[in-house]
Amino acid sequence: MKIYTKTGDDGTTGLFGGGRVAKDSSRIEAYGTVDELNSVIGVARATISDTALTNLLERIQQNLFVLGADLATPLDARSNYAIPRIDEKDVRELEIAIDENEAHLTPLKRFILPGGSQAAANLHLARTVCRRAERLIVALSREQEIGSSDIVFLNRLSDLLFVLARRANQLSGVDDVEWDGKKPI
């Protein structure tokens, strides 16, 4: 099977279940950004040696594929295919992971600057991509029906990525850098 089909040379792409849309449509922007998020998490995962964190990030990546497949499938085509969906259970798993990882951290008293260890910096980058994906999916939801837990999942995921960035710094022996609240130079 060839990797190129030439069917997208006109600026359109096929949706799962049929139909073609412009490559810059809201749906494609949304699931394309979820794909970007998955890749950024993969980069972060490659820099982490803690097995519990890498396993958690892999489970998140698996769920992001589920989310991408759901977003790539028009609502009227879903009845013809067994497309898994993000649900409340997936959101709850993120909340449990937030609580478990936050229990290892000292409470924040100030905002922190993104960065620290390489793993933490990558997780902060993933958090910002996650927020962008969330904004795009909110916009898509104004145009078309989407899964009821999709936005909530990304909202919790961005919180988890923040906590995991702090945890990665802690595991690396690197302090979070607090924002000093002053105007620079």
RODO-2510 file (C-alpha; in nm, 4 decimals, decimal comma):
residues 185
     n   res          X          Y          Z
     1     m     0,0000     0,0000     0,0000
     2     k     0,1367     0,3414    -0,0947
     3     i     0,1440     0,6184     0,1633
     4     y     0,0342     0,8774    -0,0915
     5     t    -0,3024     0,8667    -0,2647
     6     k    -0,3025     1,2023    -0,4463
     7     t    -0,6696     1,2445    -0,3488
     8     g    -0,5821     1,5395    -0,1255
     9     d    -0,3961     1,7315    -0,3914
    10     d    -0,7023     1,9512    -0,4412
    11     g    -0,6975     2,0721    -0,0781
    12     t    -0,9610     1,8299     0,0505
    13     t    -0,9416     1,5236     0,2701
    14     g    -1,1682     1,2248     0,3214
    15     l    -1,3605     1,1689     0,6405
    16     f    -1,4051     0,8274     0,7951
    17     g    -1,7364     0,6960     0,6729
    18     g    -1,7288     0,8957     0,3520
    19     g    -1,7425     1,2502     0,2328
    20     r    -1,4699     1,5047     0,1677
    21     v    -1,4045     1,8379     0,3342
    22     a    -1,1521     2,1176     0,2946
    23     k    -0,8272     2,0563     0,4803
    24     d    -0,8791     2,3815     0,6705
    25     s    -1,2315     2,2987     0,7908
    26     s    -1,3098     2,3224     1,1629
    27     r    -1,3314     1,9442     1,1908
    28     i    -0,9883     1,8906     1,0331
    29     e    -0,8318     2,1701     1,2402
    30     a    -0,9728     2,0071     1,5556
    31     y    -0,8593     1,6507     1,4979
    32     g    -0,5353     1,7647     1,3362
    33     t    -0,4496     1,9521     1,6547
    34     v    -0,5387     1,6455     1,8617
    35     d    -0,2913     1,4551     1,6424
    36     e    -0,0298     1,7266     1,7036
    37     l    -0,0942     1,6980     2,0777
    38     n    -0,0450     1,3221     2,0581
    39     s     0,2904     1,3767     1,8859
    40     v     0,4059     1,6343     2,1406
    41     i     0,3149     1,3940     2,4211
    42     g     0,5193     1,1288     2,2389
    43     v     0,8187     1,3633     2,2427
    44     a     0,7689     1,4261     2,6148
    45     r     0,7310     1,0548     2,6805
    46     a     1,0630     0,9856     2,5082
    47     t     1,2412     1,2087     2,7622
    48     i     1,0928     1,0478     3,0741
    49     s     1,2438     0,7483     3,2487
    50     d     0,9773     0,7065     3,5188
    51     t     0,7731     0,3989     3,4207
    52     a     0,4532     0,5147     3,5891
    53     l     0,4601     0,8439     3,3994
    54     t     0,5447     0,6869     3,0643
    55     n     0,2659     0,4297     3,1077
    56     l     0,0188     0,7063     3,1933
    57     l     0,1256     0,9099     2,8906
    58     e     0,0865     0,6068     2,6648
    59     r    -0,2701     0,5539     2,7908
    60     i    -0,3390     0,9206     2,7198
    61     q    -0,2001     0,8793     2,3677
    62     q    -0,4297     0,5810     2,3132
    63     n    -0,7272     0,7943     2,4214
    64     l    -0,6185     1,0772     2,1934
    65     f    -0,6412     0,8336     1,9003
    66     v    -0,9952     0,7536     2,0133
    67     l    -1,0760     1,1235     2,0265
    68     g    -0,9234     1,1804     1,6825
    69     a    -1,1207     0,8937     1,5304
    70     d    -1,4408     1,0255     1,6829
    71     l    -1,3759     1,3746     1,5479
    72     a    -1,2856     1,2352     1,2039
    73     t    -1,6173     1,0517     1,1764
    74     p    -1,9269     1,2548     1,0857
    75     l    -2,2187     1,1947     1,3183
    76     d    -2,4326     1,0365     1,0468
    77     a    -2,1588     0,7812     0,9681
    78     r    -2,1107     0,6684     1,3294
    79     s    -2,4083     0,4352     1,3236
    80     n    -2,2426     0,2399     1,0423
    81     y    -1,9108     0,1963     1,2269
    82     a    -1,8120     0,0940     1,5776
    83     i    -1,6272     0,4155     1,6623
    84     p    -1,5151     0,4286     2,0253
    85     r    -1,5783     0,7549     2,2062
    86     i    -1,4272     0,9437     2,4944
    87     d    -1,6642     0,9144     2,7897
    88     e    -1,7008     1,0093     3,1562
    89     k    -1,4837     0,7140     3,2611
    90     d    -1,1930     0,8547     3,0622
    91     v    -1,2410     1,1950     3,2265
    92     r    -1,2524     1,0337     3,5705
    93     e    -0,9254     0,8480     3,5011
    94     l    -0,7600     1,1826     3,4282
    95     e    -0,8952     1,3270     3,7526
    96     i    -0,7569     1,0304     3,9474
    97     a    -0,4173     1,0752     3,7807
    98     i    -0,4216     1,4467     3,8665
    99     d    -0,4975     1,3720     4,2324
   100     e    -0,2376     1,0936     4,2560
   101     n     0,0416     1,3007     4,1029
   102     e    -0,0492     1,6228     4,2800
   103     a    -0,0232     1,4404     4,6148
   104     h     0,3554     1,4197     4,5578
   105     l     0,3917     1,7954     4,4974
   106     t     0,4113     2,0937     4,7268
   107     p     0,1106     2,3223     4,6903
   108     l     0,1585     2,6172     4,4571
   109     k     0,1635     2,9647     4,6048
   110     r     0,2460     3,1480     4,2810
   111     f     0,2265     3,0953     3,9081
   112     i     0,5193     2,9056     3,7606
   113     l     0,7059     2,9609     3,4375
   114     p     0,6887     2,6764     3,1854
   115     g     1,0167     2,4874     3,1743
   116     g     1,2661     2,3229     3,4009
   117     s     1,3780     1,9791     3,2936
   118     q     1,3505     1,8732     2,9290
   119     a     1,0576     1,6463     3,0152
   120     a     0,8760     1,9235     3,2034
   121     a     0,9312     2,1716     2,9209
   122     n     0,7874     1,9203     2,6732
   123     l     0,4874     1,8558     2,8985
   124     h     0,4230     2,2302     2,9286
   125     l     0,4348     2,2507     2,5486
   126     a     0,1870     1,9609     2,5324
   127     r    -0,0375     2,1500     2,7768
   128     t    -0,0497     2,4542     2,5494
   129     v    -0,1225     2,2419     2,2414
   130     c    -0,3974     2,0707     2,4444
   131     r    -0,5517     2,4091     2,5252
   132     r    -0,5470     2,5000     2,1558
   133     a    -0,7118     2,1684     2,0663
   134     e    -0,9759     2,2391     2,3294
   135     r    -1,0469     2,5843     2,1819
   136     l    -1,0788     2,4358     1,8330
   137     i    -1,3145     2,1639     1,9520
   138     v    -1,5277     2,4221     2,1323
   139     a    -1,5519     2,6116     1,8016
   140     l    -1,6373     2,2890     1,6163
   141     s    -1,9083     2,2111     1,8733
   142     r    -2,0842     2,5349     1,7769
   143     e    -2,1069     2,4094     1,4165
   144     q    -2,1589     2,0356     1,4608
   145     e    -2,2473     1,7884     1,7302
   146     i    -1,9485     1,6234     1,8987
   147     g    -1,9045     1,3727     2,1803
   148     s    -2,0414     1,4956     2,5121
   149     s    -1,7130     1,4337     2,6985
   150     d    -1,4674     1,5589     2,4358
   151     i    -1,4269     1,9138     2,5682
   152     v    -1,4220     1,8039     2,9328
   153     f    -1,1566     1,5412     2,8516
   154     l    -0,9234     1,7990     2,6972
   155     n    -0,9875     2,0425     2,9808
   156     r    -0,8836     1,7804     3,2381
   157     l    -0,5954     1,6639     3,0223
   158     s    -0,4440     2,0122     3,0156
   159     d    -0,4672     2,0211     3,3969
   160     l    -0,3000     1,6811     3,4162
   161     l    -0,0217     1,7858     3,1797
   162     f     0,0490     2,0853     3,4061
   163     v     0,0703     1,8578     3,7101
   164     l     0,2857     1,6069     3,5213
   165     a     0,5249     1,8846     3,4166
   166     r     0,5711     1,9747     3,7824
   167     r     0,6084     1,6059     3,8714
   168     a     0,8699     1,5608     3,5970
   169     n     1,0679     1,8499     3,7420
   170     q     1,0413     1,6983     4,0879
   171     l     1,1577     1,3563     3,9676
   172     s     1,4500     1,5237     3,7882
   173     g     1,5487     1,7236     4,0959
   174     v     1,4709     2,0527     3,9199
   175     d     1,2761     2,3258     4,0963
   176     d     0,9809     2,4925     3,9309
   177     v     1,0571     2,8583     3,8611
   178     e     0,7966     3,0845     4,0128
   179     w     0,6778     3,3938     3,8331
   180     d     0,8039     3,6881     4,0342
   181     g     0,5092     3,9068     3,9412
   182     k     0,7319     4,1912     3,8315
   183     k     0,7511     4,3601     3,4997
   184     p     1,0700     4,2437     3,3252
   185     i     1,3450     4,4875     3,2302
***
